Amino acid sequence: MIQTPTLRQLQYFVALSDHLSFIRAAEACNVTQSTLSGGLKDMENLLKETLFDRSSRGVSMTKTGQALLAPARDILARAEEFVHMANQRRDPLTGPLTLGIIPTIAPYLLPTLLPALQRQFPQLQLQLREDITPRLADALERGQVDAVLMAFPYDLNHATMMGLWHEPFLIASPRANAKRFEMAHIDAMAGEDVLLLDDGHCLRDHAMAACRLQPASRRKTFGATSLPTLIQMVQHGYGLTLLPAMAIEFGTLPKGVSINRFANPQPSREIGLAWRENSPREKEFRLLGDFIVKSAAPR
C-alpha cells in the first residue's frame, strides 16, 4: 500500500500556501511553528518533492507545490464533506458553522439575527467572519467559511446562491437639499456628487449599476470603508449617498441628514446566502436562509 500524507499534513500545506508565513500558518492551524515545519518536511520527504522554497527573503511555492495545491484543497473539502455526511442524522443547525457576512449587512442584521439564532438553535456553534465580498468569495471557495450572507449579483465560482429578499436603495442627502430628491427618478443622480464606498465593496458596484451611474461621472469615495463614514460626509455637506434600506431601518441617522425614496422603479440589491455547490449541508443552509428571512428581514 502506498504511504500517503495525512490530512493534518495537507492542512499545513494549504495553510502555508495561503499565508506564505510559517508563523501565520501555524497560528491558523493552532500548532507551534516547529510542529508545522516538521509536518511539512515529513510530507516533502514522503513525496520526494520540495513544495516550498525557504530563504531569508521569505517563503514561496515551487512549481510542484503549485500543481499539488488544488488537489490538496479538494481532498480536505471531501474529508469535511465526509464528516458532514456522517452528521446528517443530527438535528439541523447544530455543531460548528462559519458564516461570512459583508460589512453593509452585518451591523444592521446581526443585532436581530444573533439572539434569534441562539433561541431557536442553541446547539449551533456559530463563528462569524465579516469582510468585503471578494475576500469572502475566496474564503468560501477555499473552504474557510461554510456560507456567506451577501448581496447579489456577484459572480461566484462553484457556489449555490439562495436569494432571500430585494432591498431598495434610498437617497441620503443634506437636509437643506432634501426637497430636490423627493421621489426622485434614478436619472436625477446624473449631475450630483454621489459619495460611494471604496473599490472592493460590492455595494459600490450595485449602487452604480442600479442607478446607472457612470464611472466617469463625478463620483467621490474619500477612502470610505463603511456606511457610517459616508453618512457623516453627507451630514457635513460633501454630497449625497445611496443607502440600503436596512441601514435606515436598523441604524440611527445623525441630525442634518434626510432620507428620500426613489420613484418607481426603485433601484435595489438582492440579499442572499451562498455556499459551495454540491455541499452535503445544502438543506441546512436553506433552513438557515429561511430562518434569516423569518427572523431578521426588514418588514
Number of C-alpha atoms within 10 A of each C-alpha: 3 4 7 10 16 11 13 14 21 20 21 25 25 21 20 25 20 14 15 17 16 20 16 15 24 20 14 15 15 11 13 14 17 12 13 25 19 14 20 23 17 14 21 18 11 12 13 9 13 17 23 21 12 13 8 5 6 10 16 18 17 15 12 12 20 14 12 14 17 12 12 19 18 13 14 18 15 13 13 15 16 12 11 15 13 11 15 13 8 10 12 17 21 15 14 12 16 17 21 28 25 22 20 24 17 18 16 19 20 15 12 15 18 15 13 17 19 13 9 12 16 14 15 16 13 17 12 13 17 18 17 20 23 16 14 23 25 14 18 24 21 18 18 15 22 21 27 25 24 27 25 21 15 14 9 18 12 12 17 15 21 18 16 18 14 16 18 19 24 22 24 27 28 21 15 11 15 17 12 11 20 14 15 17 16 19 10 12 19 14 10 13 15 24 23 26 23 17 14 13 19 23 26 16 18 21 21 18 14 15 20 14 20 11 9 6 13 13 17 17 15 14 12 16 18 14 19 16 14 25 24 16 21 23 21 12 16 18 20 26 26 26 22 20 21 20 19 14 12 14 13 9 17 12 10 15 22 20 19 18 18 19 13 10 9 17 24 20 21 16 19 20 24 26 26 22 14 11 19 18 20 16 13 16 21 16 13 17 18 15 16 22 16 14 15 16 17 14 7
